[in-house]
Amino acid sequence: MAEKLKMHSPDLVMSNIEKIAELFPNCVTEAAGSDGQLTRKIDFDLLRQELSDELVEGPLERYHLNWPGKREAMLAANAPIAKTLRPCREESVDFDTTKNLFIEGDNLEALKLLQETFLGKVKMIYIDPPYNTGNDFVYQDDFSEHADDYLLRSNQHGINHGRLVANTESNGRFHSDWLSMLRPRLQRARPLLTQDGAIFVSCDEGEHPRLRLLMDEIFGQSNFIADFVWAAGKKNDSRLVSVSHEYIVCYAKSAEHLREKQITWRQRKKGLDEIYSEFKKLSAAHKNNHAAITQALKQWFRQLPDGHPSKANKHYSHVDSRGIYFPDNISWPGGGGPKYEVLHPATKKPVKVPSRGWMTSDPKKLQSWIDDDRVHFGPDETQVPCIKSYLVDRELQTPYSVFYQDGRAASKRLRTLMDGDLFDFPKDELVIQELVEMVTSGDDLIVDFFAGSSTTAHSILLQNAKCEG
Ligand SMILES: C[S@@+](CC[C@H](N)C(=O)[O-])C[C@H]1O[C@@H](n2cnc3c(N)ncnc32)[C@H](O)[C@@H]1O
């Protein structure tokens, strides 16, 4: 799908000058450009004076990430382009009404063209850039040189009209080329994010150390949120250690903003649908006999194999007229809470009081919970009662940074869907869907600029379907 868009990328150098001018108007001057015309320029000597003691210059050692080609990569990010997005009506679906946009082309150019329209509008970016395994291809961004000349000069093989070159390990610029490829793209991607937005970048152990440093540089160390570790199953292809995980590195646009606004990320617990479906079956089989349903549900949890996603919720095995619940602690957090008499509903004798005291200092409040059938009592007064914690109210959890998802399952599904192996190493749409669910809602915009087989689009489709029905 494509949108009717006709635009040229903004001149980022000029916009940087505007920003400096806002802070230090006295540092803006006029000088002749290469064409002899007078233009606005920054008086660097004055700016240096303004910043005086805080400048690091010359040979002074400093902590930073550097590589041959970094300067060019920064220039590539800022260089304006005079290109246009052309709509493809004939290839599109619901062209006039769609809210989706699929752009074919070099992603740096596309990011430049999206800069103004989508500035500060994207809630989530997920990317899966080439892992730099030596076999992937890295775009050659030296547009001043014709690609064929470049390939001839660098003695590398080109594919796809000479726009991609193999980044083999024998190439002395192995890591540098990868960093030079990714840096301008990340630099152009960051301004697209909303203040409460976040970016997720897949990588393996090969480039993980450099990716983290690069992300620190572009997004700021203080905006690092987490390295998700995706355990993808045994490989058994190594003599020493079988590395069976990869990473999804996550940075916020502004961690401070997330903190200030008390924004929380949540995920639906796994295996809930199976529990609800079993509960439905058991309810039908045992009519409204809650004790019998509870017994059967406990038995069902017991026979589940270890590692089954529902098993992590096995404590939710009690049932009443409201549904499935877990008898939770009813005592005062930390201890020292109030102690007063509460009668057992069947024996009418005072029940054992929790050693830390009741969770509410108001006996009337506790009695109202009892009257509302929200307190779980033991068979007699000798057991401390519990508060009922219902599964429907506890479906969400804070996402864990370590998770398991079979690394081959997505390839199998895509093979079936496309009737063949058309894409190498597609990501798992269910994993990306969980990230989408965690960070976005409603009409939020999501961008993937290393689309491959369009796994991210697939995951959004699944999430939209889930929300609708
Ligand atoms: C590792 S794959 C992404 C796979 C994808 N996540 C999936 O699940 O299928 C990286 C993709 O980015 C594309 N790519 C690499 N450099 C690019 C560039 N400069 N512009 C646009 N796409 C690029 C590659 O062709 C490849 O499809």
The ligand as an SDF file (V2000), in Angstrom:
LIG
                    3D

 27 29  0  0  0  0  0  0  0  0999 V2000
   17.3850   -9.3570    8.7760 C   0  0  0  0  0  0  0  0  0  0  0  0
   16.3080   -8.9380    7.5020 S   0  0  0  0  0  0  0  0  0  0  0  0
   14.8040   -8.5400    8.2900 C   0  0  0  0  0  0  0  0  0  0  0  0
   13.9130   -9.7290    8.3850 C   0  0  0  0  0  0  0  0  0  0  0  0
   12.5120   -9.3850    8.8630 C   0  0  0  0  0  0  0  0  0  0  0  0
   12.5010   -8.9210   10.2210 N   0  0  0  0  0  0  0  0  0  0  0  0
   11.6220  -10.6030    8.7360 C   0  0  0  0  0  0  0  0  0  0  0  0
   11.0870  -11.0560    9.7540 O   0  0  0  0  0  0  0  0  0  0  0  0
   11.4680  -11.1170    7.6140 O   0  0  0  0  0  0  0  0  0  0  0  0
   16.8670   -7.3670    7.0000 C   0  0  0  0  0  0  0  0  0  0  0  0
   16.0910   -6.8370    5.8270 C   0  0  0  0  0  0  0  0  0  0  0  0
   16.4550   -5.5020    5.5760 O   0  0  0  0  0  0  0  0  0  0  0  0
   16.6570   -5.3020    4.1860 C   0  0  0  0  0  0  0  0  0  0  0  0
   17.6280   -4.1920    4.0310 N   0  0  0  0  0  0  0  0  0  0  0  0
   18.9430   -4.1960    4.2840 C   0  0  0  0  0  0  0  0  0  0  0  0
   19.4650   -2.9710    4.0380 N   0  0  0  0  0  0  0  0  0  0  0  0
   18.4250   -2.1830    3.6360 C   0  0  0  0  0  0  0  0  0  0  0  0
   18.3100   -0.8420    3.2440 C   0  0  0  0  0  0  0  0  0  0  0  0
   19.3680   -0.0420    3.2250 N   0  0  0  0  0  0  0  0  0  0  0  0
   17.1000   -0.3610    2.9040 N   0  0  0  0  0  0  0  0  0  0  0  0
   16.0070   -1.1690    2.9240 C   0  0  0  0  0  0  0  0  0  0  0  0
   16.0550   -2.4590    3.2950 N   0  0  0  0  0  0  0  0  0  0  0  0
   17.2580   -2.9550    3.6350 C   0  0  0  0  0  0  0  0  0  0  0  0
   17.1890   -6.6350    3.6910 C   0  0  0  0  0  0  0  0  0  0  0  0
   16.9180   -6.7680    2.3310 O   0  0  0  0  0  0  0  0  0  0  0  0
   16.3460   -7.6060    4.5480 C   0  0  0  0  0  0  0  0  0  0  0  0
   15.1120   -7.8560    3.9390 O   0  0  0  0  0  0  0  0  0  0  0  0
  1  2  1  0
  2  3  1  0
  2 10  1  0
  3  4  1  0
  4  5  1  0
  5  6  1  0
  5  7  1  0
  7  8  2  0
  7  9  1  0
 10 11  1  0
 11 12  1  0
 11 26  1  0
 12 13  1  0
 13 14  1  0
 13 24  1  0
 14 15  1  0
 14 23  1  0
 15 16  2  0
 16 17  1  0
 17 18  1  0
 17 23  2  0
 18 19  1  0
 18 20  2  0
 20 21  1  0
 21 22  2  0
 22 23  1  0
 24 25  1  0
 24 26  1  0
 26 27  1  0
M  CHG  2   2   1   9  -1
M  END
$$$$
